Amino acid sequence: MSNAEALHQLYAQCQKINFDESYDIIASAQTPDEADFFHLATDLILKQKKVIEENRF
């Protein structure tokens, strides 16, 4: 699988995640690195949603 295909699959999976549960998602991490990744990913998505909702783009 190419990197582009992997990112398309990741995008499709992220569309299904309820990021309102970000604290639960982060708490489910099994390693500190995984927790950091979950935190960065949920923070990015939530900030992006807020910017879009506020028409600040």
PDB file of N, H, CA, C and O in Angstrom:
ATOM      1  N   MET A   1       0.848  -1.174   0.000  1.00  0.00           N
ATOM      2  CA  MET A   1       0.000   0.000   0.000  1.00  0.00           C
ATOM      3  C   MET A   1       0.895   1.239   0.000  1.00  0.00           C
ATOM      4  O   MET A   1       1.879   1.311   0.736  1.00  0.00           O
ATOM      5  N   SER A   2       0.542   2.192  -0.821  1.00  0.00           N
ATOM      6  H   SER A   2      -0.257   2.134  -1.419  1.00  0.00           H
ATOM      7  CA  SER A   2       1.327   3.425  -0.888  1.00  0.00           C
ATOM      8  C   SER A   2       0.980   4.335   0.292  1.00  0.00           C
ATOM      9  O   SER A   2      -0.024   4.138   0.976  1.00  0.00           O
ATOM     10  N   ASN A   3       1.828   5.325   0.511  1.00  0.00           N
ATOM     11  H   ASN A   3       2.644   5.486  -0.044  1.00  0.00           H
ATOM     12  CA  ASN A   3       1.556   6.297   1.576  1.00  0.00           C
ATOM     13  C   ASN A   3       0.262   7.051   1.308  1.00  0.00           C
ATOM     14  O   ASN A   3      -0.504   7.323   2.233  1.00  0.00           O
ATOM     15  N   ALA A   4       0.015   7.389   0.048  1.00  0.00           N
ATOM     16  H   ALA A   4       0.638   7.169  -0.703  1.00  0.00           H
ATOM     17  CA  ALA A   4      -1.220   8.108  -0.302  1.00  0.00           C
ATOM     18  C   ALA A   4      -2.443   7.259   0.013  1.00  0.00           C
ATOM     19  O   ALA A   4      -3.430   7.767   0.546  1.00  0.00           O
ATOM     20  N   GLU A   5      -2.388   5.977  -0.310  1.00  0.00           N
ATOM     21  H   GLU A   5      -1.586   5.564  -0.742  1.00  0.00           H
ATOM     22  CA  GLU A   5      -3.514   5.090  -0.009  1.00  0.00           C
ATOM     23  C   GLU A   5      -3.721   4.962   1.495  1.00  0.00           C
ATOM     24  O   GLU A   5      -4.856   4.952   1.973  1.00  0.00           O
ATOM     25  N   ALA A   6      -2.631   4.865   2.232  1.00  0.00           N
ATOM     26  H   ALA A   6      -1.709   4.873   1.844  1.00  0.00           H
ATOM     27  CA  ALA A   6      -2.722   4.758   3.688  1.00  0.00           C
ATOM     28  C   ALA A   6      -3.360   6.006   4.285  1.00  0.00           C
ATOM     29  O   ALA A   6      -4.178   5.911   5.200  1.00  0.00           O
ATOM     30  N   LEU A   7      -2.990   7.173   3.773  1.00  0.00           N
ATOM     31  H   LEU A   7      -2.325   7.251   3.030  1.00  0.00           H
ATOM     32  CA  LEU A   7      -3.571   8.419   4.281  1.00  0.00           C
ATOM     33  C   LEU A   7      -5.045   8.538   3.920  1.00  0.00           C
ATOM     34  O   LEU A   7      -5.832   9.064   4.706  1.00  0.00           O
ATOM     35  N   HIS A   8      -5.426   8.059   2.746  1.00  0.00           N
ATOM     36  H   HIS A   8      -4.787   7.633   2.107  1.00  0.00           H
ATOM     37  CA  HIS A   8      -6.846   8.062   2.376  1.00  0.00           C
ATOM     38  C   HIS A   8      -7.646   7.156   3.316  1.00  0.00           C
ATOM     39  O   HIS A   8      -8.755   7.502   3.724  1.00  0.00           O
ATOM     40  N   GLN A   9      -7.081   6.004   3.655  1.00  0.00           N
ATOM     41  H   GLN A   9      -6.181   5.723   3.323  1.00  0.00           H
ATOM     42  CA  GLN A   9      -7.754   5.112   4.594  1.00  0.00           C
ATOM     43  C   GLN A   9      -7.832   5.732   5.989  1.00  0.00           C
ATOM     44  O   GLN A   9      -8.847   5.608   6.674  1.00  0.00           O
ATOM     45  N   LEU A  10      -6.762   6.393   6.400  1.00  0.00           N
ATOM     46  H   LEU A  10      -5.937   6.494   5.844  1.00  0.00           H
ATOM     47  CA  LEU A  10      -6.755   7.067   7.694  1.00  0.00           C
ATOM     48  C   LEU A  10      -7.819   8.159   7.734  1.00  0.00           C
ATOM     49  O   LEU A  10      -8.527   8.306   8.730  1.00  0.00           O
ATOM     50  N   TYR A  11      -7.931   8.922   6.655  1.00  0.00           N
ATOM     51  H   TYR A  11      -7.356   8.803   5.846  1.00  0.00           H
ATOM     52  CA  TYR A  11      -8.944   9.966   6.555  1.00  0.00           C
ATOM     53  C   TYR A  11     -10.341   9.364   6.702  1.00  0.00           C
ATOM     54  O   TYR A  11     -11.169   9.896   7.442  1.00  0.00           O
ATOM     55  N   ALA A  12     -10.604   8.271   6.010  1.00  0.00           N
ATOM     56  H   ALA A  12      -9.932   7.839   5.409  1.00  0.00           H
ATOM     57  CA  ALA A  12     -11.912   7.624   6.078  1.00  0.00           C
ATOM     58  C   ALA A  12     -12.208   7.154   7.496  1.00  0.00           C
ATOM     59  O   ALA A  12     -13.340   7.275   7.966  1.00  0.00           O
ATOM     60  N   GLN A  13     -11.208   6.624   8.176  1.00  0.00           N
ATOM     61  H   GLN A  13     -10.289   6.525   7.795  1.00  0.00           H
ATOM     62  CA  GLN A  13     -11.411   6.169   9.549  1.00  0.00           C
ATOM     63  C   GLN A  13     -11.652   7.343  10.498  1.00  0.00           C
ATOM     64  O   GLN A  13     -12.493   7.254  11.393  1.00  0.00           O
ATOM     65  N   CYS A  14     -10.924   8.433  10.310  1.00  0.00           N
ATOM     66  H   CYS A  14     -10.241   8.506   9.583  1.00  0.00           H
ATOM     67  CA  CYS A  14     -11.086   9.606  11.176  1.00  0.00           C
ATOM     68  C   CYS A  14     -12.479  10.214  11.044  1.00  0.00           C
ATOM     69  O   CYS A  14     -12.993  10.805  11.994  1.00  0.00           O
ATOM     70  N   GLN A  15     -13.081  10.072   9.885  1.00  0.00           N
ATOM     71  H   GLN A  15     -12.663   9.591   9.114  1.00  0.00           H
ATOM     72  CA  GLN A  15     -14.434  10.602   9.684  1.00  0.00           C
ATOM     73  C   GLN A  15     -15.431   9.930  10.615  1.00  0.00           C
ATOM     74  O   GLN A  15     -16.462  10.519  10.939  1.00  0.00           O
ATOM     75  N   LYS A  16     -15.143   8.710  11.053  1.00  0.00           N
ATOM     76  H   LYS A  16     -14.305   8.231  10.790  1.00  0.00           H
ATOM     77  CA  LYS A  16     -16.059   7.925  11.888  1.00  0.00           C
ATOM     78  C   LYS A  16     -15.873   8.172  13.384  1.00  0.00           C
ATOM     79  O   LYS A  16     -16.689   7.725  14.190  1.00  0.00           O
ATOM     80  N   ILE A  17     -14.812   8.876  13.761  1.00  0.00           N
ATOM     81  H   ILE A  17     -14.149   9.240  13.107  1.00  0.00           H
ATOM     82  CA  ILE A  17     -14.488   9.070  15.180  1.00  0.00           C
ATOM     83  C   ILE A  17     -15.286  10.232  15.762  1.00  0.00           C
ATOM     84  O   ILE A  17     -15.406  11.288  15.142  1.00  0.00           O
ATOM     85  N   ASN A  18     -15.825  10.026  16.953  1.00  0.00           N
ATOM     86  H   ASN A  18     -15.727   9.168  17.457  1.00  0.00           H
ATOM     87  CA  ASN A  18     -16.506  11.094  17.682  1.00  0.00           C
ATOM     88  C   ASN A  18     -15.454  11.799  18.537  1.00  0.00           C
ATOM     89  O   ASN A  18     -15.102  11.322  19.616  1.00  0.00           O
ATOM     90  N   PHE A  19     -14.959  12.922  18.056  1.00  0.00           N
ATOM     91  H   PHE A  19     -15.244  13.309  17.179  1.00  0.00           H
ATOM     92  CA  PHE A  19     -13.878  13.610  18.754  1.00  0.00           C
ATOM     93  C   PHE A  19     -14.360  14.348  20.001  1.00  0.00           C
ATOM     94  O   PHE A  19     -13.549  14.920  20.730  1.00  0.00           O
ATOM     95  N   ASP A  20     -15.668  14.343  20.255  1.00  0.00           N
ATOM     96  H   ASP A  20     -16.327  13.879  19.663  1.00  0.00           H
ATOM     97  CA  ASP A  20     -16.161  14.878  21.519  1.00  0.00           C
ATOM     98  C   ASP A  20     -15.734  13.979  22.675  1.00  0.00           C
ATOM     99  O   ASP A  20     -15.815  14.376  23.837  1.00  0.00           O
ATOM    100  N   GLU A  21     -15.285  12.781  22.360  1.00  0.00           N
ATOM    101  H   GLU A  21     -15.220  12.457  21.416  1.00  0.00           H
ATOM    102  CA  GLU A  21     -14.815  11.822  23.354  1.00  0.00           C
ATOM    103  C   GLU A  21     -13.283  11.803  23.420  1.00  0.00           C
ATOM    104  O   GLU A  21     -12.683  10.779  23.747  1.00  0.00           O
ATOM    105  N   SER A  22     -12.661  12.933  23.108  1.00  0.00           N
ATOM    106  H   SER A  22     -13.148  13.765  22.842  1.00  0.00           H
ATOM    107  CA  SER A  22     -11.200  12.960  23.000  1.00  0.00           C
ATOM    108  C   SER A  22     -10.494  12.561  24.302  1.00  0.00           C
ATOM    109  O   SER A  22      -9.444  11.920  24.257  1.00  0.00           O
ATOM    110  N   TYR A  23     -11.045  12.926  25.443  1.00  0.00           N
ATOM    111  H   TYR A  23     -11.898  13.447  25.480  1.00  0.00           H
ATOM    112  CA  TYR A  23     -10.395  12.549  26.700  1.00  0.00           C
ATOM    113  C   TYR A  23     -10.394  11.038  26.880  1.00  0.00           C
ATOM    114  O   TYR A  23      -9.410  10.463  27.346  1.00  0.00           O
ATOM    115  N   ASP A  24     -11.505  10.392  26.506  1.00  0.00           N
ATOM    116  H   ASP A  24     -12.303  10.859  26.127  1.00  0.00           H
ATOM    117  CA  ASP A  24     -11.566   8.931  26.583  1.00  0.00           C
ATOM    118  C   ASP A  24     -10.609   8.281  25.594  1.00  0.00           C
ATOM    119  O   ASP A  24      -9.985   7.263  25.893  1.00  0.00           O
ATOM    120  N   ILE A  25     -10.501   8.882  24.412  1.00  0.00           N
ATOM    121  H   ILE A  25     -11.008   9.709  24.169  1.00  0.00           H
ATOM    122  CA  ILE A  25      -9.590   8.356  23.398  1.00  0.00           C
ATOM    123  C   ILE A  25      -8.155   8.415  23.905  1.00  0.00           C
ATOM    124  O   ILE A  25      -7.413   7.439  23.798  1.00  0.00           O
ATOM    125  N   ILE A  26      -7.770   9.550  24.450  1.00  0.00           N
ATOM    126  H   ILE A  26      -8.372  10.343  24.536  1.00  0.00           H
ATOM    127  CA  ILE A  26      -6.399   9.719  24.962  1.00  0.00           C
ATOM    128  C   ILE A  26      -6.150   8.784  26.142  1.00  0.00           C
ATOM    129  O   ILE A  26      -5.077   8.192  26.256  1.00  0.00           O
ATOM    130  N   ALA A  27      -7.141   8.653  27.015  1.00  0.00           N
ATOM    131  H   ALA A  27      -8.014   9.133  26.923  1.00  0.00           H
ATOM    132  CA  ALA A  27      -6.987   7.776  28.180  1.00  0.00           C
ATOM    133  C   ALA A  27      -6.836   6.312  27.781  1.00  0.00           C
ATOM    134  O   ALA A  27      -6.301   5.517  28.555  1.00  0.00           O
ATOM    135  N   SER A  28      -7.295   5.944  26.594  1.00  0.00           N
ATOM    136  H   SER A  28      -7.729   6.590  25.966  1.00  0.00           H
ATOM    137  CA  SER A  28      -7.202   4.550  26.159  1.00  0.00           C
ATOM    138  C   SER A  28      -5.826   4.183  25.611  1.00  0.00           C
ATOM    139  O   SER A  28      -5.578   3.022  25.288  1.00  0.00           O
ATOM    140  N   ALA A  29      -4.944   5.153  25.505  1.00  0.00           N
ATOM    141  H   ALA A  29      -5.146   6.097  25.767  1.00  0.00           H
ATOM    142  CA  ALA A  29      -3.605   4.904  24.949  1.00  0.00           C
ATOM    143  C   ALA A  29      -2.860   3.886  25.808  1.00  0.00           C
ATOM    144  O   ALA A  29      -2.996   3.850  27.031  1.00  0.00           O
ATOM    145  N   GLN A  30      -2.072   3.065  25.125  1.00  0.00           N
ATOM    146  H   GLN A  30      -1.962   3.095  24.131  1.00  0.00           H
ATOM    147  CA  GLN A  30      -1.326   2.024  25.820  1.00  0.00           C
ATOM    148  C   GLN A  30       0.128   2.412  26.100  1.00  0.00           C
ATOM    149  O   GLN A  30       0.814   1.767  26.893  1.00  0.00           O
ATOM    150  N   THR A  31       0.585   3.479  25.435  1.00  0.00           N
ATOM    151  H   THR A  31       0.028   4.004  24.792  1.00  0.00           H
ATOM    152  CA  THR A  31       1.954   3.951  25.664  1.00  0.00           C
ATOM    153  C   THR A  31       1.939   5.482  25.675  1.00  0.00           C
ATOM    154  O   THR A  31       1.008   6.098  25.156  1.00  0.00           O
ATOM    155  N   PRO A  32       2.962   6.092  26.263  1.00  0.00           N
ATOM    156  CA  PRO A  32       3.031   7.553  26.235  1.00  0.00           C
ATOM    157  C   PRO A  32       3.087   8.109  24.803  1.00  0.00           C
ATOM    158  O   PRO A  32       2.491   9.147  24.519  1.00  0.00           O
ATOM    159  N   ASP A  33       3.797   7.423  23.910  1.00  0.00           N
ATOM    160  H   ASP A  33       4.282   6.579  24.141  1.00  0.00           H
ATOM    161  CA  ASP A  33       3.861   7.882  22.517  1.00  0.00           C
ATOM    162  C   ASP A  33       2.482   7.829  21.860  1.00  0.00           C
ATOM    163  O   ASP A  33       2.108   8.729  21.107  1.00  0.00           O
ATOM    164  N   GLU A  34       1.741   6.777  22.149  1.00  0.00           N
ATOM    165  H   GLU A  34       2.045   6.046  22.760  1.00  0.00           H
ATOM    166  CA  GLU A  34       0.396   6.652  21.603  1.00  0.00           C
ATOM    167  C   GLU A  34      -0.502   7.754  22.169  1.00  0.00           C
ATOM    168  O   GLU A  34      -1.312   8.322  21.436  1.00  0.00           O
ATOM    169  N   ALA A  35      -0.370   8.059  23.443  1.00  0.00           N
ATOM    170  H   ALA A  35       0.288   7.598  24.038  1.00  0.00           H
ATOM    171  CA  ALA A  35      -1.157   9.130  24.062  1.00  0.00           C
ATOM    172  C   ALA A  35      -0.827  10.473  23.418  1.00  0.00           C
ATOM    173  O   ALA A  35      -1.723  11.276  23.156  1.00  0.00           O
ATOM    174  N   ASP A  36       0.451  10.716  23.164  1.00  0.00           N
ATOM    175  H   ASP A  36       1.179  10.064  23.376  1.00  0.00           H
ATOM    176  CA  ASP A  36       0.852  11.961  22.493  1.00  0.00           C
ATOM    177  C   ASP A  36       0.237  12.052  21.107  1.00  0.00           C
ATOM    178  O   ASP A  36      -0.263  13.106  20.713  1.00  0.00           O
ATOM    179  N   PHE A  37       0.272  10.947  20.364  1.00  0.00           N
ATOM    180  H   PHE A  37       0.678  10.091  20.684  1.00  0.00           H
ATOM    181  CA  PHE A  37      -0.323  10.931  19.023  1.00  0.00           C
ATOM    182  C   PHE A  37      -1.820  11.186  19.093  1.00  0.00           C
ATOM    183  O   PHE A  37      -2.345  11.996  18.330  1.00  0.00           O
ATOM    184  N   PHE A  38      -2.517  10.501  20.002  1.00  0.00           N
ATOM    185  H   PHE A  38      -2.090   9.843  20.623  1.00  0.00           H
ATOM    186  CA  PHE A  38      -3.962  10.695  20.144  1.00  0.00           C
ATOM    187  C   PHE A  38      -4.282  12.139  20.507  1.00  0.00           C
ATOM    188  O   PHE A  38      -5.238  12.722  19.995  1.00  0.00           O
ATOM    189  N   HIS A  39      -3.474  12.709  21.393  1.00  0.00           N
ATOM    190  H   HIS A  39      -2.697  12.236  21.809  1.00  0.00           H
ATOM    191  CA  HIS A  39      -3.693  14.095  21.802  1.00  0.00           C
ATOM    192  C   HIS A  39      -3.518  15.036  20.621  1.00  0.00           C
ATOM    193  O   HIS A  39      -4.359  15.905  20.390  1.00  0.00           O
ATOM    194  N   LEU A  40      -2.440  14.872  19.876  1.00  0.00           N
ATOM    195  H   LEU A  40      -1.757  14.166  20.064  1.00  0.00           H
ATOM    196  CA  LEU A  40      -2.192  15.736  18.720  1.00  0.00           C
ATOM    197  C   LEU A  40      -3.282  15.588  17.667  1.00  0.00           C
ATOM    198  O   LEU A  40      -3.748  16.584  17.113  1.00  0.00           O
ATOM    199  N   ALA A  41      -3.686  14.368  17.389  1.00  0.00           N
ATOM    200  H   ALA A  41      -3.308  13.560  17.839  1.00  0.00           H
ATOM    201  CA  ALA A  41      -4.703  14.125  16.359  1.00  0.00           C
ATOM    202  C   ALA A  41      -6.051  14.708  16.761  1.00  0.00           C
ATOM    203  O   ALA A  41      -6.696  15.381  15.957  1.00  0.00           O
ATOM    204  N   THR A  42      -6.485  14.458  17.995  1.00  0.00           N
ATOM    205  H   THR A  42      -5.961  13.912  18.648  1.00  0.00           H
ATOM    206  CA  THR A  42      -7.788  14.978  18.417  1.00  0.00           C
ATOM    207  C   THR A  42      -7.762  16.493  18.521  1.00  0.00           C
ATOM    208  O   THR A  42      -8.736  17.158  18.166  1.00  0.00           O
ATOM    209  N   ASP A  43      -6.653  17.044  19.005  1.00  0.00           N
ATOM    210  H   ASP A  43      -5.862  16.504  19.293  1.00  0.00           H
ATOM    211  CA  ASP A  43      -6.534  18.497  19.112  1.00  0.00           C
ATOM    212  C   ASP A  43      -6.597  19.153  17.729  1.00  0.00           C
ATOM    213  O   ASP A  43      -7.271  20.167  17.547  1.00  0.00           O
ATOM    214  N   LEU A  44      -5.907  18.581  16.782  1.00  0.00           N
ATOM    215  H   LEU A  44      -5.359  17.758  16.929  1.00  0.00           H
ATOM    216  CA  LEU A  44      -5.912  19.119  15.426  1.00  0.00           C
ATOM    217  C   LEU A  44      -7.315  19.104  14.837  1.00  0.00           C
ATOM    218  O   LEU A  44      -7.761  20.105  14.276  1.00  0.00           O
ATOM    219  N   ILE A  45      -8.008  17.992  14.956  1.00  0.00           N
ATOM    220  H   ILE A  45      -7.646  17.179  15.412  1.00  0.00           H
ATOM    221  CA  ILE A  45      -9.356  17.872  14.384  1.00  0.00           C
ATOM    222  C   ILE A  45     -10.313  18.828  15.078  1.00  0.00           C
ATOM    223  O   ILE A  45     -11.096  19.505  14.413  1.00  0.00           O
ATOM    224  N   LEU A  46     -10.263  18.896  16.400  1.00  0.00           N
ATOM    225  H   LEU A  46      -9.627  18.347  16.941  1.00  0.00           H
ATOM    226  CA  LEU A  46     -11.184  19.776  17.131  1.00  0.00           C
ATOM    227  C   LEU A  46     -10.922  21.246  16.813  1.00  0.00           C
ATOM    228  O   LEU A  46     -11.867  22.017  16.648  1.00  0.00           O
ATOM    229  N   LYS A  47      -9.650  21.646  16.726  1.00  0.00           N
ATOM    230  H   LYS A  47      -8.883  21.019  16.861  1.00  0.00           H
ATOM    231  CA  LYS A  47      -9.334  23.038  16.378  1.00  0.00           C
ATOM    232  C   LYS A  47      -9.782  23.351  14.962  1.00  0.00           C
ATOM    233  O   LYS A  47     -10.292  24.438  14.688  1.00  0.00           O
ATOM    234  N   GLN A  48      -9.589  22.397  14.068  1.00  0.00           N
ATOM    235  H   GLN A  48      -9.174  21.515  14.291  1.00  0.00           H
ATOM    236  CA  GLN A  48      -9.997  22.592  12.683  1.00  0.00           C
ATOM    237  C   GLN A  48     -11.517  22.755  12.586  1.00  0.00           C
ATOM    238  O   GLN A  48     -12.005  23.614  11.851  1.00  0.00           O
ATOM    239  N   LYS A  49     -12.258  21.935  13.321  1.00  0.00           N
ATOM    240  H   LYS A  49     -11.861  21.237  13.918  1.00  0.00           H
ATOM    241  CA  LYS A  49     -13.726  22.054  13.329  1.00  0.00           C
ATOM    242  C   LYS A  49     -14.151  23.440  13.832  1.00  0.00           C
ATOM    243  O   LYS A  49     -15.053  24.056  13.265  1.00  0.00           O
ATOM    244  N   LYS A  50     -13.505  23.926  14.890  1.00  0.00           N
ATOM    245  H   LYS A  50     -12.772  23.426  15.351  1.00  0.00           H
ATOM    246  CA  LYS A  50     -13.849  25.219  15.469  1.00  0.00           C
ATOM    247  C   LYS A  50     -13.590  26.345  14.476  1.00  0.00           C
ATOM    248  O   LYS A  50     -14.418  27.243  14.327  1.00  0.00           O
ATOM    249  N   VAL A  51     -12.458  26.302  13.803  1.00  0.00           N
ATOM    250  H   VAL A  51     -11.786  25.572  13.924  1.00  0.00           H
ATOM    251  CA  VAL A  51     -12.120  27.333  12.815  1.00  0.00           C
ATOM    252  C   VAL A  51     -13.160  27.335  11.690  1.00  0.00           C
ATOM    253  O   VAL A  51     -13.597  28.396  11.245  1.00  0.00           O
ATOM    254  N   ILE A  52     -13.544  26.161  11.242  1.00  0.00           N
ATOM    255  H   ILE A  52     -13.189  25.299  11.604  1.00  0.00           H
ATOM    256  CA  ILE A  52     -14.547  26.068  10.178  1.00  0.00           C
ATOM    257  C   ILE A  52     -15.890  26.601  10.651  1.00  0.00           C
ATOM    258  O   ILE A  52     -16.545  27.356   9.933  1.00  0.00           O
ATOM    259  N   GLU A  53     -16.309  26.212  11.861  1.00  0.00           N
ATOM    260  H   GLU A  53     -15.776  25.599  12.444  1.00  0.00           H
ATOM    261  CA  GLU A  53     -17.589  26.671  12.400  1.00  0.00           C
ATOM    262  C   GLU A  53     -17.619  28.198  12.547  1.00  0.00           C
ATOM    263  O   GLU A  53     -18.663  28.824  12.363  1.00  0.00           O
ATOM    264  N   GLU A  54     -16.477  28.786  12.877  1.00  0.00           N
ATOM    265  H   GLU A  54     -15.629  28.278  13.026  1.00  0.00           H
ATOM    266  CA  GLU A  54     -16.405  30.242  13.068  1.00  0.00           C
ATOM    267  C   GLU A  54     -16.074  30.983  11.783  1.00  0.00           C
ATOM    268  O   GLU A  54     -15.882  32.199  11.802  1.00  0.00           O
ATOM    269  N   ASN A  55     -16.004  30.265  10.667  1.00  0.00           N
ATOM    270  H   ASN A  55     -16.160  29.277  10.652  1.00  0.00           H
ATOM    271  CA  ASN A  55     -15.679  30.856   9.360  1.00  0.00           C
ATOM    272  C   ASN A  55     -14.396  31.681   9.402  1.00  0.00           C
ATOM    273  O   ASN A  55     -14.333  32.772   8.835  1.00  0.00           O
ATOM    274  N   ARG A  56     -13.378  31.159  10.074  1.00  0.00           N
ATOM    275  H   ARG A  56     -13.429  30.273  10.535  1.00  0.00           H
ATOM    276  CA  ARG A  56     -12.109  31.890  10.203  1.00  0.00           C
ATOM    277  C   ARG A  56     -11.057  31.379   9.226  1.00  0.00           C
ATOM    278  O   ARG A  56      -9.868  31.418   9.540  1.00  0.00           O
ATOM    279  N   PHE A  57     -11.447  30.917   8.089  1.00  0.00           N
ATOM    280  H   PHE A  57     -12.413  30.885   7.834  1.00  0.00           H
ATOM    281  CA  PHE A  57     -10.469  30.402   7.131  1.00  0.00           C
ATOM    282  C   PHE A  57     -10.484  31.207   5.870  1.00  0.00           C
ATOM    283  O   PHE A  57      -9.724  30.921   4.945  1.00  0.00           O
TER     284      PHE A  57
END
